[in-house]
Amino acid sequence: MVRCTDESLYTGITKDVGRRCEQHNAGTASRYTRSRLPVTLEYQEEHETQSTALKRELAIKALSRRAKEALISSFEVRHRITHPKSASSLEVTETEMRTLNRAFLWYATMTAEMFGEKWIERIKELAAIDQ
């Protein structure tokens, strides 16, 4: 997901995120982003197959702006924790932890809906543990 200069969010799939961002910023990737340059990468996920990537792209596109911003926030926190610049980078506030938990539960629910009903019950069990 990239953020355009007008603060809109654009979602797509690619095998090479860096190359695709360069194409967007060169104005050769999509008509939507061409008039909203420059774009910055805000969120990304990896998927095993193009099929699951396309399903996930559609699910993200169907999200509200608020839900997309929550995904971006969770990505920023996870990135800070997994790529610390200092020991203080590893500290997570209670609000950040709630954001991560909500994003995880939402993602797990979306995955469950893609892959079967039995997973939905398991996700509900995990959600009950968090509360």
Secondary structure, 3 states (H helix, E strand, C coil): CEECCCCCEECCCCCCHHHHHHHHHHCCCCHHHHCCCCCEECCCCCCCCHHHHHHHHHHHHCCCHHHHHHHHHHHHHHHHHHCCCCHHHHCCCHHHHHHHHHHHHHHHHHHHHHHCHHHHHHHHHHHHHHC
